[in-house]
Amino acid sequence: MIRLLSICLALTVLCLPLCACSDTPSATVITKSQVNRPTQTTTTTSQTTATTGNAVSSGNTVSGQSTAGSTGTTTRPSISTDEGNSKTGDAIATTAISLIGKPFQTGGAGPDAFDNPSFVKYCYKQNGHTVSGRTALQIAEYGLDVNPEEIQPGDILAFCNDLGGAIGFVGIYIGNNQFVASTNPETGVKVLELNSDYWAQRFITARRFQ
């Protein structure tokens, strides 16, 4: 009997670990698809290309110069009316002013191009006066001699090209110490200042139509 109890006791001791294991929960199996992977953030870098010096504005303006298509107007001198000249003189001066900017051409007699003498002849002819002669010297003999202090719009002004030389250049006085003449191939018909050093030194005479 004692031997039977000993055997039972020994079996009980051996079974205790097996009972403890049966109370332990089984491990959870995690599949490959359930593995938490770190989130991969893709950063896209925006590349901006800047072209230096080639910016185009909506106004199409380059270096302060507008290309919008507007055309500038040339400011023409007005006739001085305080000299008391006749209407014919004013009309001759007005004709001269209207031709500012026309090109110079040797032998040109107008209306599109002029040499120096033909410009004066043309302005007078447009207002009913025929100026004889073809050279500046011959034109300077037309009409009556005028005192320099009494020059009026429409008068012919005569100059020498070389100091102390003969008359070789003529123009039409428009008032305010200004006159208009067909000058040379580079500048054409333009306004000149009578009281400038160059022309004041070369002035010879003024003539008025009869």
Residue frames relative to the residue before (quaternion, step in Angstrom):
aa qw qx qy qz dx dy dz
M 1.0000 0.0000 0.0000 0.0000 0.00 0.00 0.00
I 0.6484 0.5158 -0.3028 0.4710 3.52 0.91 -0.90
R 0.6468 0.5265 -0.3173 0.4513 3.55 1.03 -0.85
L 0.6349 0.5289 -0.3292 0.4570 3.59 1.03 -0.75
L 0.6456 0.5173 -0.3158 0.4647 3.60 0.98 -0.79
S 0.6364 0.5341 -0.3323 0.4464 3.57 1.01 -0.75
I 0.6464 0.5184 -0.3160 0.4621 3.54 1.02 -0.87
C 0.6544 0.5176 -0.3138 0.4531 3.56 0.94 -0.88
L 0.6440 0.5253 -0.3174 0.4567 3.57 0.99 -0.84
A 0.6504 0.5147 -0.3136 0.4624 3.55 0.98 -0.86
L 0.6513 0.5081 -0.3190 0.4645 3.60 0.95 -0.79
T 0.6277 0.5469 -0.3334 0.4423 3.58 1.02 -0.76
V 0.6553 0.5143 -0.3059 0.4611 3.57 0.97 -0.91
L 0.6712 0.5085 -0.2940 0.4522 3.58 0.97 -0.83
C 0.6977 0.4887 -0.2742 0.4463 3.62 1.03 -0.70
L 0.5029 0.6837 -0.4194 0.3221 3.63 1.18 -0.40
P 0.6711 0.4812 -0.3299 0.4574 3.68 0.80 -0.81
L 0.6400 0.5267 -0.3371 0.4464 3.57 1.01 -0.73
C 0.6415 0.5149 -0.3261 0.4659 3.59 1.01 -0.69
A 0.6394 0.5295 -0.3268 0.4517 3.59 0.99 -0.82
C 0.6586 0.5098 -0.3116 0.4574 3.59 1.01 -0.79
S 0.6414 0.5354 -0.3423 0.4300 3.56 1.00 -0.62
D 0.6467 0.5137 -0.3231 0.4621 3.63 1.20 -0.39
T 0.5956 0.5766 -0.3631 0.4254 3.65 1.21 -0.34
P 0.4261 -0.7107 0.4884 0.2735 3.63 -0.73 1.00
S 0.5207 -0.6422 0.4637 0.3184 3.53 -1.13 0.69
A 0.5670 -0.6109 0.4367 0.3387 3.56 -1.14 0.68
T 0.4324 -0.6811 0.5327 0.2559 3.59 -1.20 0.76
V 0.2938 -0.7594 0.5578 0.1609 3.56 -0.81 0.97
I 0.1850 -0.7779 0.5952 0.0798 3.61 -0.76 1.07
T 0.3334 -0.7581 0.5257 0.1942 3.49 -0.68 1.08
K 0.6926 -0.4917 0.3449 0.3996 3.53 -1.32 0.32
S 0.6653 0.5237 -0.3004 0.4392 3.54 1.04 -0.78
Q 0.6777 0.4957 -0.2847 0.4626 3.58 1.22 -0.41
V 0.4580 0.6776 -0.4611 0.3442 3.57 1.21 0.03
N 0.3723 -0.7253 0.5382 0.2137 3.57 -0.84 1.02
R 0.1163 -0.7972 0.5907 0.0461 3.56 -0.52 1.20
P 0.5517 -0.6007 0.4420 0.3733 3.64 -1.03 0.61
T 0.4828 -0.6727 0.4845 0.2822 3.54 -1.00 0.90
Q 0.2429 -0.7790 0.5649 0.1229 3.59 -0.80 1.04
T 0.1754 -0.8004 0.5699 0.0616 3.59 -0.53 1.22
T 0.1886 -0.7853 0.5830 0.0884 3.55 -0.71 1.10
T 0.1483 -0.7988 0.5812 0.0460 3.56 -0.63 1.15
T 0.1894 -0.7823 0.5878 0.0811 3.53 -0.71 1.13
T 0.2440 -0.7846 0.5565 0.1232 3.57 -0.61 1.12
S 0.3023 -0.7556 0.5565 0.1673 3.54 -0.73 1.11
Q 0.1898 -0.7966 0.5687 0.0772 3.53 -0.76 1.06
T 0.1208 -0.7993 0.5882 0.0251 3.55 -0.63 1.17
T 0.2004 -0.7840 0.5799 0.0947 3.52 -0.78 1.04
A 0.0930 -0.7960 0.5975 0.0271 3.57 -0.68 1.07
T 0.2045 -0.7704 0.5944 0.1063 3.53 -0.89 0.96
T 0.2962 -0.7929 0.5095 0.1546 3.53 -0.36 1.22
G 0.8465 0.2036 -0.1576 0.4661 3.50 -0.99 0.96
N 0.7000 0.4535 -0.2863 0.4715 3.60 1.20 0.01
A 0.2947 0.7667 -0.5202 0.2339 3.54 1.12 0.58
V 0.1573 -0.7775 0.6044 0.0741 3.56 -0.97 0.87
S 0.2462 -0.7844 0.5553 0.1254 3.54 -0.61 1.10
S 0.6519 -0.5355 0.3681 0.3907 3.54 -1.25 0.36
G 0.6772 0.5051 -0.2917 0.4485 3.57 1.17 -0.48
N 0.3542 -0.7544 0.4814 0.2714 3.57 1.30 -0.04
T 0.3737 0.7291 -0.4802 0.3135 3.54 0.87 0.97
V 0.0402 -0.7989 0.5998 -0.0190 3.56 -0.73 1.06
S 0.8470 -0.0791 0.0088 0.5256 3.54 -0.71 1.16
G 0.7241 -0.4563 0.2436 0.4562 3.55 0.95 0.89
Q 0.6215 0.5337 -0.3517 0.4529 3.57 1.24 0.04
S 0.3019 -0.7774 0.5280 0.1605 3.55 -0.54 1.20
T 0.1589 -0.7806 0.5989 0.0818 3.54 -1.03 0.89
A 0.3155 0.7930 -0.4677 0.2298 3.52 1.21 0.58
G 0.6014 -0.6017 0.3426 0.3987 3.55 1.27 -0.09
S 0.4790 0.6588 -0.4583 0.3558 3.58 1.22 0.08
T 0.2582 -0.7737 0.5641 0.1282 3.55 -0.99 0.81
G 0.3874 -0.7305 0.5143 0.2274 3.53 -0.78 1.06
T 0.3214 -0.7376 0.5616 0.1930 3.56 -1.16 0.61
T 0.4275 -0.6962 0.5194 0.2506 3.55 -1.07 0.77
T 0.3316 -0.7409 0.5511 0.1933 3.55 -0.79 1.04
R 0.1608 -0.8044 0.5681 0.0664 3.57 -0.59 1.13
P 0.5301 -0.6347 0.4459 0.3425 3.60 -1.03 0.71
S 0.3642 -0.7071 0.5582 0.2360 3.54 -1.16 0.59
I 0.5499 -0.6160 0.4527 0.3365 3.55 -1.20 0.54
S 0.3950 -0.6931 0.5478 0.2519 3.52 -0.94 0.87
T 0.2103 -0.8166 0.5299 0.0902 3.58 -0.69 1.08
D 0.5519 0.6390 -0.3953 0.3615 3.58 1.22 0.09
E 0.5550 0.6121 -0.4067 0.3898 3.62 1.23 0.00
G 0.4226 -0.7464 0.4353 0.2734 3.60 1.26 -0.23
N 0.3246 0.7607 -0.5076 0.2414 3.60 1.11 0.56
S 0.6092 -0.5588 0.4169 0.3780 3.56 -1.27 0.34
K 0.6731 -0.4823 0.3682 0.4228 3.55 -1.31 0.22
T 0.6206 0.5476 -0.3509 0.4380 3.58 1.06 -0.69
G 0.6385 0.5200 -0.3209 0.4679 3.59 0.99 -0.79
D 0.6467 0.5088 -0.3147 0.4731 3.56 0.98 -0.84
A 0.6482 0.5250 -0.3160 0.4520 3.57 1.00 -0.83
I 0.6360 0.5159 -0.3270 0.4716 3.61 1.00 -0.78
A 0.6565 0.5037 -0.3038 0.4723 3.55 0.97 -0.88
T 0.6317 0.5335 -0.3274 0.4573 3.58 1.03 -0.80
T 0.6335 0.5236 -0.3243 0.4683 3.57 1.02 -0.80
A 0.6450 0.5267 -0.3172 0.4538 3.57 0.96 -0.89
I 0.6627 0.5076 -0.3021 0.4603 3.57 0.95 -0.90
S 0.6507 0.5392 -0.3187 0.4293 3.59 1.01 -0.80
L 0.7010 0.4696 -0.2622 0.4683 3.59 1.20 -0.44
I 0.3656 0.7310 -0.4960 0.2933 3.59 1.25 0.11
G 0.7574 0.3436 -0.2784 0.4804 3.54 -0.89 1.00
K 0.5143 0.6242 -0.4316 0.3995 3.60 1.23 -0.22
P 0.5132 -0.6810 0.4274 0.3004 3.61 -1.02 0.74
F 0.4581 -0.6341 0.5509 0.2907 3.51 -1.32 0.45
Q 0.0889 0.7769 -0.6200 0.0644 3.55 -1.03 0.82
T 0.4485 -0.6885 0.4966 0.2797 3.58 -0.73 1.01
G 0.8044 0.1929 -0.1821 0.5316 3.57 -0.69 1.11
G 0.4945 0.6653 -0.4289 0.3590 3.59 1.27 -0.12
A 0.1376 -0.8159 0.5602 0.0389 3.57 -0.84 1.01
G 0.6410 -0.5454 0.3210 0.4343 3.61 1.21 0.37
P 0.6102 -0.0526 -0.7504 -0.2484 1.46 -2.44 0.31
D 0.6268 0.5844 -0.3335 0.3930 3.60 1.24 -0.20
A 0.7940 0.0287 -0.0056 0.6072 3.60 1.16 -0.48
F 0.1218 -0.8076 0.5768 0.0154 3.56 -1.13 0.72
D 0.2836 -0.6415 0.6538 0.2839 3.48 -1.34 0.31
N 0.7463 -0.4321 0.2411 0.4451 3.60 -1.20 0.09
P 0.7237 0.4202 -0.2921 0.4630 3.69 0.63 -0.89
S 0.6670 0.5323 -0.3225 0.4095 3.59 0.90 -0.88
F 0.5643 0.5950 -0.3920 0.4169 3.60 1.15 -0.50
V 0.6717 0.4810 -0.2919 0.4820 3.58 0.90 -0.92
K 0.6463 0.5247 -0.3196 0.4526 3.59 0.90 -0.90
Y 0.6618 0.5173 -0.3077 0.4468 3.59 0.96 -0.90
C 0.6570 0.5142 -0.3189 0.4497 3.61 0.88 -0.91
Y 0.6707 0.4816 -0.3003 0.4776 3.57 0.99 -0.78
K 0.6550 0.5231 -0.3215 0.4404 3.58 0.92 -0.87
Q 0.6305 0.5433 -0.3299 0.4455 3.59 1.06 -0.73
N 0.7499 0.3421 -0.1933 0.5322 3.57 1.24 -0.37
G 0.7069 -0.5359 0.2489 0.3888 3.53 1.12 0.73
H 0.6590 0.4799 -0.3266 0.4783 3.61 1.16 0.30
T 0.2188 -0.7692 0.5898 0.1121 3.54 -0.81 1.02
V 0.1736 -0.7837 0.5923 0.0699 3.54 -0.61 1.19
S 0.3151 -0.7625 0.5370 0.1759 3.55 -0.64 1.13
G 0.6666 0.4900 -0.3704 0.4222 3.52 -1.26 0.38
R 0.2941 -0.7705 0.5449 0.1515 3.53 -1.23 0.52
T 0.7103 0.4123 -0.2576 0.5090 3.58 1.14 -0.52
A 0.6619 -0.4926 0.3777 0.4202 3.55 -1.30 0.32
L 0.6363 0.5334 -0.3316 0.4480 3.60 0.99 -0.77
Q 0.6694 0.4900 -0.2995 0.4713 3.60 0.96 -0.82
I 0.6475 0.5152 -0.3197 0.4616 3.58 1.01 -0.82
A 0.6356 0.5487 -0.3244 0.4356 3.60 1.06 -0.70
E 0.6278 0.5107 -0.3417 0.4779 3.58 1.27 -0.09
Y 0.5159 0.6535 -0.4102 0.3721 3.59 1.28 -0.09
G 0.8380 0.2294 -0.1603 0.4684 3.55 -1.11 0.71
L 0.6555 -0.5098 0.4040 0.3835 3.51 -1.31 -0.48
D 0.5255 -0.6235 0.4789 0.3253 3.54 -1.14 0.69
V 0.1752 -0.7957 0.5759 0.0673 3.59 -0.95 0.91
N 0.4925 -0.6326 0.5127 0.3072 3.55 -1.04 0.86
P 0.5475 -0.6478 0.4113 0.3337 3.63 -0.79 0.93
E 0.6701 0.4976 -0.3080 0.4566 3.60 1.09 -0.59
E 0.7241 0.4104 -0.2286 0.5050 3.58 1.27 -0.19
I 0.2941 0.7738 -0.5101 0.2337 3.57 1.20 0.45
Q 0.0996 -0.7963 0.5966 0.0126 3.57 -0.98 0.93
P 0.6611 -0.4925 0.3721 0.4266 3.62 -1.23 0.39
G 0.7415 0.3614 -0.3008 0.4786 3.53 -0.95 0.96
D 0.5522 0.6101 -0.3995 0.4041 3.61 1.20 -0.32
I 0.4245 -0.6714 0.5458 0.2666 3.55 -1.22 0.59
L 0.1555 -0.7662 0.6176 0.0855 3.58 -0.92 0.93
A 0.1409 -0.8015 0.5795 0.0442 3.56 -0.92 0.96
F 0.0804 -0.8025 0.5909 -0.0219 3.56 -0.98 0.94
C 0.3782 -0.6574 0.5851 0.2872 3.52 -1.33 0.28
N 0.4739 -0.6648 0.4921 0.3022 3.57 -1.07 0.64
D 0.7627 0.2214 -0.1233 0.5950 3.56 1.06 -0.76
L 0.5622 -0.6189 0.4224 0.3499 3.57 -0.90 0.88
G 0.8181 0.1867 -0.1710 0.5163 3.55 -0.79 1.07
G 0.5846 0.5985 -0.3705 0.4034 3.59 1.26 -0.03
A 0.6882 -0.4677 0.3622 0.4200 3.54 -1.35 -0.16
I 0.6518 -0.5014 0.3918 0.4126 3.55 -1.29 0.35
G 0.0843 0.8151 -0.5663 0.0885 3.56 -0.83 1.00
F 0.7569 0.2785 -0.1586 0.5695 3.57 1.29 0.10
V 0.0124 -0.8051 0.5927 -0.0199 3.60 -0.92 0.92
G 0.0206 -0.7838 0.6206 0.0030 3.52 -1.29 0.51
I 0.4375 -0.6784 0.5253 0.2691 3.57 -1.34 0.05
Y 0.3917 -0.7329 0.5134 0.2140 3.53 -0.76 1.11
I 0.1338 -0.8103 0.5680 0.0539 3.61 -0.95 0.90
G 0.6467 -0.5105 0.3273 0.4626 3.59 1.26 0.08
N 0.8055 0.2909 -0.2183 0.4679 3.54 -1.36 0.26
N 0.6141 -0.5823 0.3320 0.4166 3.58 1.07 0.81
Q 0.5793 0.5549 -0.3885 0.4535 3.59 1.10 0.69
F 0.0255 -0.7764 0.6284 0.0415 3.54 -1.21 0.53
V 0.3460 -0.7264 0.5614 0.1935 3.55 -1.26 0.48
A 0.0904 0.7921 -0.5972 0.0885 3.57 -0.95 0.88
S 0.4300 -0.6230 0.5721 0.3157 3.53 -1.30 0.39
T 0.2355 -0.8686 0.4290 0.0783 3.54 -0.18 1.34
N 0.7438 -0.2895 0.2645 0.5413 3.58 0.48 -1.22
P 0.7122 -0.4715 0.2893 0.4322 3.63 -1.21 0.21
E 0.6493 0.5391 -0.3260 0.4261 3.59 1.12 -0.53
T 0.8246 0.2491 -0.1020 0.4976 3.61 0.90 -0.86
G 0.3209 -0.7860 0.4864 0.2065 3.62 1.19 -0.29
V 0.7643 -0.2935 0.2585 0.5127 3.56 -1.12 -0.71
K 0.1614 0.8029 -0.5536 0.1513 3.59 -0.66 1.06
V 0.5390 -0.5930 0.4932 0.3385 3.54 -1.37 0.20
L 0.0947 -0.7903 0.6051 0.0188 3.55 -0.97 0.93
E 0.4309 -0.7014 0.5149 0.2392 3.55 -1.20 0.59
L 0.3927 -0.7502 0.4870 0.2140 3.56 -0.55 1.19
N 0.7416 0.4150 -0.2322 0.4732 3.60 0.98 -0.78
S 0.3983 0.6806 -0.5128 0.3394 3.60 1.18 0.35
D 0.6522 -0.5308 0.3571 0.4068 3.60 -1.15 0.53
Y 0.6567 0.5386 -0.3255 0.4155 3.58 0.89 -0.90
W 0.7663 0.3765 -0.2133 0.4748 3.58 0.67 -1.07
A 0.6020 0.5588 -0.3695 0.4346 3.61 1.03 -0.62
Q 0.6768 0.4872 -0.2904 0.4694 3.57 1.03 -0.76
R 0.7378 0.4189 -0.2184 0.4822 3.59 1.14 -0.58
F 0.4641 0.6896 -0.4460 0.3320 3.60 1.24 -0.10
I 0.1447 -0.8061 0.5708 0.0585 3.58 -0.94 0.95
T 0.8055 -0.1646 0.1507 0.5490 3.60 0.73 -0.97
A 0.2395 -0.7169 0.6291 0.1816 3.52 -1.39 0.29
R 0.1245 -0.7988 0.5874 0.0378 3.56 -1.02 0.85
R 0.1832 -0.7798 0.5935 0.0784 3.57 -1.16 0.73
F 0.5525 -0.6261 0.4389 0.3318 3.57 -1.02 0.88
Q 0.4190 -0.6982 0.5219 0.2540 3.61 -1.15 0.61
